[in-house]
Amino acid sequence: MNSKRLFSTILIIALAISFIFISKSTFADGSISVNVSSTSGNPGDEVSVSISLSNIPSTGVNSATLVLEYDKSKLEFVKFNSGEIIGDKVRDISYENIDINAVYTQEQLAMIRNDSTKPPPQDGVKILYNDDAQTGDSHIKRNGIFGEAVFKIKSSFTSGTATIKPNCEDKRVSGGNVEGAFYKADAEIIPASFSSGTIAVPKATGATPTPTYTPTTTSNTTGTPSPSITVTPSISTTPLPGSVSNQNILLSSQNKKLMLEVEMKLGEPQININGKQQMINSKDSKIVPTFGENGALVPVNEISNIVGAICEWNAVEKKIKITYKGRNTEMWINKKKITVNGKTKLIDEFPELIQNKPYIPLCLASIAFECIVEWDKPNDTVKVKKFQ
């Protein structure tokens, strides 16, 4: 009888140990791995690092709060592009800069940093992911690229290494703890492990000559039109990629009168037309220039009205048709082609549909409206100029 009891006791202990071991193994297997890639560049360059996720649980990820910490004396955050595993690349992702000196007082920072059990807060960018539709269709359910963070290497950072460190959100000042980065649909925290990436700046071996471009070989939308255009690192307005049309318009505008000058800032519903402020759309303040997969985008119907063009939107074919001074331009959502007066050519960028409204990248606006379109990156401002 005693031997049977002893055997039963041993069996129960063995099962308990096995259960604990299995539970710990399951928990470890459920930990998402967050990895930031590494790259290199020179002062003034824009470089990107990718954030990849692996070991995604079968139930999927419903929401996430991820912080990328970086040294703001070396790098400037530019933007975050949604990755391949994000369902709705426009609505499911948002981001904002974190300035710890603006968020916390010095006393609060001192209190937090004295807590050696938790990582101290750092300057960085907070990336928010949420399945906007909440149907489960956009849950992250596979491994892959979560997104791409773009940084500009500051001119004062001439050599060395800058670390991009992924982390959880810190809410200790508001009474919480360092939060988990990933969540299931029932708000259960999914454990995660993090691996940092770096941006290396090699020591310069000599001075880099200033590049000079001629109008026949490059697209540049800044400065006064002249037979040759010199681009220096201090120029703030970014040329439109691939927009040969923009350069041709710049040349043809010489000795012509400026007829229309429009300025609009990303995310702002106001627009400046020849020095006067008005709404882009008087009935809907949510219609604003924005950022998409192609970079800066403008609402095509509203810009057509301002320029004096006719815009037709075919929702079935997802086609935009713009008629301006006898010139017919057709383009399609998410398609890298454009037709001008019946002639089709391939392009690098494409229109996008944002909240069921068609938007077009700047280079296509330049072609369709025969105007100069500039992107003032430091001020997040789009400038449109038409000459007569």
C-alpha positions as CSV (number, residue, x, y, z in Angstrom):
1,M,0.0,0.0,0.0
2,N,2.8,2.4,0.9
3,S,4.7,1.5,-2.3
4,K,1.6,2.4,-4.3
5,R,1.3,5.8,-2.5
6,L,4.9,6.5,-3.1
7,F,4.6,5.6,-6.8
8,S,1.5,7.9,-7.1
9,T,3.3,10.7,-5.4
10,I,6.4,10.4,-7.7
11,L,4.1,10.3,-10.7
12,I,2.3,13.4,-9.7
13,I,5.5,15.3,-9.0
14,A,6.9,14.2,-12.4
15,L,3.7,15.3,-14.2
16,A,3.9,18.7,-12.4
17,I,7.5,19.2,-13.4
18,S,6.7,18.3,-17.0
19,F,3.8,20.7,-17.0
20,I,6.0,23.6,-15.7
21,F,8.6,22.8,-18.3
22,I,6.1,22.7,-21.2
23,S,4.5,25.9,-20.0
24,K,7.8,27.7,-19.9
25,S,8.8,26.4,-23.3
26,T,5.4,27.5,-24.8
27,F,5.9,30.9,-23.3
28,A,9.3,31.2,-24.8
29,D,8.1,30.1,-28.2
30,G,5.4,32.8,-28.0
31,S,7.9,35.6,-27.7
32,I,8.0,37.8,-30.8
33,S,11.5,38.7,-32.0
34,V,12.0,42.3,-33.1
35,N,15.1,42.9,-35.1
36,V,16.4,46.3,-36.5
37,S,18.7,46.0,-39.5
38,S,22.0,48.0,-39.9
39,T,23.2,50.2,-42.6
40,S,25.7,53.0,-43.3
41,G,25.9,56.4,-45.0
42,N,27.5,59.8,-45.1
43,P,26.6,63.1,-43.4
44,G,23.5,64.6,-45.0
45,D,22.4,61.2,-46.4
46,E,18.9,59.7,-45.9
47,V,19.2,56.1,-44.9
48,S,16.6,53.5,-43.9
49,V,16.6,50.5,-41.5
50,S,14.0,47.8,-41.6
51,I,12.2,46.4,-38.5
52,S,11.4,42.7,-39.0
53,L,9.2,40.5,-36.8
54,S,9.5,36.8,-36.4
55,N,7.8,34.1,-34.3
56,I,4.4,35.7,-34.8
57,P,1.8,33.7,-32.8
58,S,-1.0,31.9,-34.7
59,T,-3.6,34.1,-33.1
60,G,-2.0,37.1,-34.7
61,V,-1.1,40.6,-33.4
62,N,-4.0,43.0,-33.0
63,S,-2.1,46.1,-31.9
64,A,1.4,47.2,-31.0
65,T,3.3,50.1,-29.5
66,L,6.9,50.1,-30.5
67,V,9.5,52.7,-29.6
68,L,12.7,53.2,-31.6
69,E,15.3,55.0,-29.5
70,Y,18.1,57.0,-31.3
71,D,20.6,59.7,-30.6
72,K,19.1,63.0,-31.9
73,S,22.5,64.6,-31.9
74,K,23.5,62.2,-34.7
75,L,20.3,61.5,-36.5
76,E,17.0,63.1,-37.6
77,F,13.9,61.0,-38.0
78,V,12.2,61.5,-41.4
79,K,9.4,59.0,-41.7
80,F,8.2,55.5,-41.2
81,N,6.9,53.4,-44.1
82,S,4.6,50.4,-43.5
83,G,6.0,47.0,-44.3
84,E,4.8,44.0,-46.2
85,I,3.0,42.4,-43.2
86,I,0.8,45.4,-42.5
87,G,-2.7,45.0,-43.9
88,D,-3.9,48.6,-44.4
89,K,-0.7,50.5,-44.8
90,V,-2.4,53.9,-44.4
91,R,-4.9,53.4,-41.6
92,D,-3.2,50.7,-39.5
93,I,0.1,52.6,-38.8
94,S,0.8,56.0,-37.2
95,Y,3.9,57.4,-35.6
96,E,5.1,60.4,-33.5
97,N,8.4,61.8,-32.2
98,I,9.2,61.4,-28.5
99,D,11.2,64.3,-26.9
100,I,11.8,63.2,-23.3
101,N,12.6,66.8,-22.2
102,A,9.1,67.8,-23.5
103,V,7.3,64.8,-22.0
104,Y,9.0,64.7,-18.6
105,T,10.2,67.3,-16.1
106,Q,13.8,67.0,-14.9
107,E,12.6,65.7,-11.5
108,Q,10.5,63.0,-13.1
109,L,13.5,62.0,-15.3
110,A,15.7,61.8,-12.2
111,M,13.1,59.6,-10.5
112,I,12.8,57.2,-13.4
113,R,16.5,56.9,-14.0
114,N,17.0,56.0,-10.3
115,D,14.8,52.9,-11.0
116,S,17.5,50.5,-12.0
117,T,15.0,47.7,-12.6
118,K,13.6,49.3,-15.7
119,P,15.3,50.8,-18.8
120,P,15.4,54.6,-18.8
121,P,13.4,56.5,-21.4
122,Q,15.1,57.9,-24.4
123,D,14.4,60.3,-27.3
124,G,13.0,58.4,-30.2
125,V,9.9,57.7,-32.3
126,K,6.8,55.9,-31.2
127,I,5.2,53.6,-33.8
128,L,1.6,52.7,-33.2
129,Y,0.0,49.7,-35.0
130,N,-3.7,48.9,-34.7
131,D,-6.0,46.7,-36.9
132,D,-8.2,49.7,-37.9
133,A,-11.1,47.5,-39.2
134,Q,-11.1,45.3,-36.1
135,T,-12.3,42.4,-38.2
136,G,-9.2,40.3,-37.7
137,D,-8.4,40.4,-41.5
138,S,-5.6,42.9,-40.9
139,H,-4.1,41.2,-37.9
140,I,-0.3,40.6,-38.3
141,K,-0.3,36.8,-38.8
142,R,3.1,36.1,-40.5
143,N,6.7,36.9,-40.1
144,G,8.2,39.6,-42.2
145,I,9.0,43.4,-42.5
146,F,6.9,45.4,-40.0
147,G,8.2,48.7,-41.5
148,E,11.1,50.9,-42.6
149,A,12.3,53.8,-40.5
150,V,14.0,56.6,-42.5
151,F,16.6,58.8,-40.9
152,K,18.8,61.7,-42.0
153,I,22.4,61.6,-40.9
154,K,23.2,65.1,-39.4
155,S,26.0,67.0,-41.0
156,S,27.7,67.3,-37.7
157,F,27.9,63.5,-37.3
158,T,31.0,62.9,-39.4
159,S,32.1,59.5,-38.3
160,G,31.1,56.7,-35.8
161,T,28.0,54.6,-35.1
162,A,24.5,55.5,-34.1
163,T,22.3,52.8,-32.5
164,I,18.7,52.3,-33.3
165,K,17.2,50.5,-30.3
166,P,13.7,49.0,-30.3
167,N,11.9,49.1,-27.0
168,C,8.5,49.0,-25.2
169,E,6.5,52.1,-24.3
170,D,7.3,53.7,-21.0
171,K,4.4,55.0,-18.9
172,R,5.9,55.0,-15.4
173,V,5.3,58.8,-15.0
174,S,1.6,58.4,-15.6
175,G,1.4,55.6,-13.0
176,G,2.0,52.6,-15.3
177,N,5.0,50.4,-16.1
178,V,7.1,49.8,-19.1
179,E,4.4,48.2,-21.3
180,G,4.6,45.3,-23.7
181,A,5.0,46.2,-27.3
182,F,2.5,43.7,-28.8
183,Y,-1.1,42.7,-27.9
184,K,-3.6,40.1,-28.9
185,A,-7.3,40.9,-29.7
186,D,-8.2,40.4,-26.0
187,A,-5.5,42.9,-25.0
188,E,-3.3,40.1,-23.6
189,I,0.4,41.2,-23.8
190,I,2.6,39.1,-26.2
191,P,6.2,38.9,-24.8
192,A,8.9,40.2,-27.1
193,S,12.6,40.3,-27.4
194,F,14.5,43.1,-29.1
195,S,17.7,43.4,-31.2
196,S,19.2,46.8,-32.0
197,G,20.5,48.0,-35.4
198,T,23.1,50.6,-36.3
199,I,23.8,53.4,-38.8
200,A,27.6,53.7,-39.4
201,V,29.3,56.7,-40.8
202,P,32.8,55.9,-42.1
203,K,35.5,58.4,-41.6
204,A,35.8,60.7,-44.6
205,T,38.9,60.3,-46.7
206,G,38.6,63.6,-48.6
207,A,36.2,66.3,-49.6
208,T,33.2,65.4,-51.7
209,P,32.8,67.6,-54.8
210,T,29.6,69.4,-55.2
211,P,27.6,67.8,-58.1
212,T,26.6,69.9,-61.0
213,Y,23.8,69.0,-63.3
214,T,22.7,70.2,-66.7
215,P,19.0,70.7,-67.5
216,T,19.1,68.0,-70.1
217,T,20.1,65.3,-67.7
218,T,18.4,66.0,-64.4
219,S,15.2,67.1,-62.8
220,N,15.5,70.0,-60.4
221,T,12.7,72.3,-59.2
222,T,14.7,74.8,-57.1
223,G,16.3,78.1,-57.7
224,T,16.2,80.5,-60.6
225,P,16.0,78.9,-64.1
226,S,19.3,79.1,-65.9
227,P,21.3,77.1,-68.5
228,S,22.9,75.1,-65.7
229,I,21.8,74.3,-62.2
230,T,24.2,73.6,-59.3
231,V,22.8,71.6,-56.4
232,T,24.5,72.2,-53.1
233,P,23.9,70.3,-49.8
234,S,22.2,73.4,-48.3
235,I,19.3,73.3,-50.8
236,S,16.1,72.4,-48.9
237,T,13.7,71.7,-51.7
238,T,13.8,68.1,-53.0
239,P,13.6,67.5,-56.7
240,L,10.7,65.3,-57.8
241,P,12.0,61.8,-58.6
242,G,11.8,60.8,-62.2
243,S,10.0,64.0,-63.2
244,V,11.7,65.0,-66.5
245,S,8.5,66.9,-67.3
246,N,9.1,69.2,-64.3
247,Q,12.5,70.1,-65.6
248,N,11.1,70.8,-69.1
249,I,8.4,73.1,-67.6
250,L,11.1,74.9,-65.6
251,L,13.0,75.6,-68.7
252,S,10.0,76.7,-70.7
253,S,8.9,79.1,-67.9
254,Q,11.9,81.4,-68.5
255,N,10.9,85.0,-69.1
256,K,7.3,84.1,-68.3
257,K,5.0,85.6,-65.7
258,L,4.2,83.7,-62.5
259,M,0.4,83.2,-62.8
260,L,-0.3,80.9,-59.8
261,E,1.6,80.0,-56.7
262,V,0.1,77.5,-54.3
263,E,1.5,76.3,-51.0
264,M,0.1,73.5,-48.8
265,K,1.5,71.7,-45.8
266,L,1.2,68.0,-45.1
267,G,-1.7,67.3,-42.7
268,E,-3.1,70.8,-42.8
269,P,-6.5,71.6,-44.4
270,Q,-5.6,75.2,-45.2
271,I,-3.9,76.2,-48.5
272,N,-2.2,79.4,-49.6
273,I,-3.1,80.6,-53.1
274,N,-1.2,83.6,-54.3
275,G,-0.7,84.8,-50.7
276,K,-4.3,84.2,-49.5
277,Q,-5.4,81.5,-47.1
278,Q,-8.4,79.2,-47.7
279,M,-9.5,75.7,-47.1
280,I,-8.5,72.9,-49.5
281,N,-12.0,71.6,-49.3
282,S,-14.5,73.9,-47.6
283,K,-16.9,71.0,-46.8
284,D,-14.3,68.5,-45.5
285,S,-11.4,69.5,-43.3
286,K,-10.1,65.9,-43.4
287,I,-8.9,66.3,-47.0
288,V,-5.3,67.3,-46.7
289,P,-2.0,66.6,-48.4
290,T,-0.5,63.5,-46.8
291,F,2.2,60.9,-47.0
292,G,1.7,57.5,-48.7
293,E,3.8,54.8,-50.2
294,N,5.1,57.2,-52.8
295,G,6.0,60.0,-50.4
296,A,4.0,63.2,-50.5
297,L,0.5,63.0,-52.0
298,V,-2.1,65.7,-52.9
299,P,-5.9,65.3,-53.3
300,V,-6.3,65.3,-57.1
301,N,-9.9,66.6,-57.3
302,E,-9.2,69.7,-55.1
303,I,-5.9,70.5,-56.9
304,S,-7.6,70.2,-60.3
305,N,-10.2,72.8,-59.2
306,I,-7.5,75.2,-58.0
307,V,-5.4,74.9,-61.2
308,G,-8.5,75.0,-63.4
309,A,-8.5,71.5,-64.8
310,I,-11.3,69.0,-65.0
311,C,-10.9,65.8,-63.0
312,E,-13.1,62.7,-63.5
313,W,-12.9,59.7,-61.1
314,N,-14.1,56.3,-62.3
315,A,-14.5,54.3,-59.1
316,V,-15.1,51.0,-61.0
317,E,-11.9,51.1,-63.0
318,K,-10.1,53.1,-60.3
319,K,-9.1,55.6,-63.0
320,I,-8.3,59.3,-62.8
321,K,-8.8,61.4,-65.9
322,I,-7.5,65.0,-65.9
323,T,-8.3,67.3,-68.8
324,Y,-6.3,70.6,-68.9
325,K,-5.9,72.9,-72.0
326,G,-6.6,70.1,-74.4
327,R,-4.3,67.7,-72.7
328,N,-5.8,64.4,-71.5
329,T,-4.0,62.5,-68.7
330,E,-5.1,59.2,-67.4
331,M,-3.7,57.3,-64.5
332,W,-4.9,54.4,-62.3
333,I,-4.7,53.6,-58.5
334,N,-1.7,51.5,-57.6
335,K,-0.6,51.2,-61.3
336,K,2.8,52.4,-62.4
337,K,1.7,53.8,-65.8
338,I,0.2,57.0,-67.2
339,T,-1.4,57.9,-70.5
340,V,-1.0,61.4,-71.9
341,N,-3.1,62.1,-75.1
342,G,-3.3,58.4,-75.8
343,K,0.4,57.6,-75.3
344,T,1.2,55.3,-72.5
345,K,4.5,55.2,-70.5
346,L,5.7,53.5,-67.4
347,I,6.4,55.6,-64.3
348,D,8.1,55.0,-60.9
349,E,5.2,56.2,-58.8
350,F,1.4,55.7,-58.7
351,P,-1.8,57.3,-57.4
352,E,-3.2,56.0,-54.1
353,L,-6.7,55.8,-52.6
354,I,-6.9,57.3,-49.1
355,Q,-10.2,57.2,-47.3
356,N,-11.9,56.5,-50.6
357,K,-10.4,59.7,-52.1
358,P,-7.9,59.6,-55.0
359,Y,-4.5,61.2,-54.3
360,I,-1.6,61.6,-56.7
361,P,2.2,61.9,-56.1
362,L,3.9,65.2,-56.9
363,C,5.6,64.1,-60.1
364,L,2.2,63.1,-61.7
365,A,0.7,66.5,-60.7
366,S,3.5,68.2,-62.5
367,I,2.8,66.2,-65.7
368,A,-1.0,66.5,-65.5
369,F,-1.2,70.2,-64.8
370,E,1.9,71.3,-66.7
371,C,3.2,73.1,-63.6
372,I,6.3,73.1,-61.4
373,V,5.8,71.1,-58.2
374,E,8.3,71.4,-55.4
375,W,8.7,69.4,-52.2
376,D,10.0,71.5,-49.3
377,K,11.0,68.6,-47.1
378,P,12.2,70.5,-43.9
379,N,8.8,72.3,-43.8
380,D,6.6,69.4,-45.1
381,T,5.3,71.8,-47.7
382,V,4.2,71.2,-51.3
383,K,4.6,74.2,-53.7
384,V,2.9,74.5,-57.0
385,K,3.8,77.2,-59.6
386,K,2.3,77.9,-62.9
387,F,3.6,80.4,-65.4
388,Q,2.0,82.3,-68.3
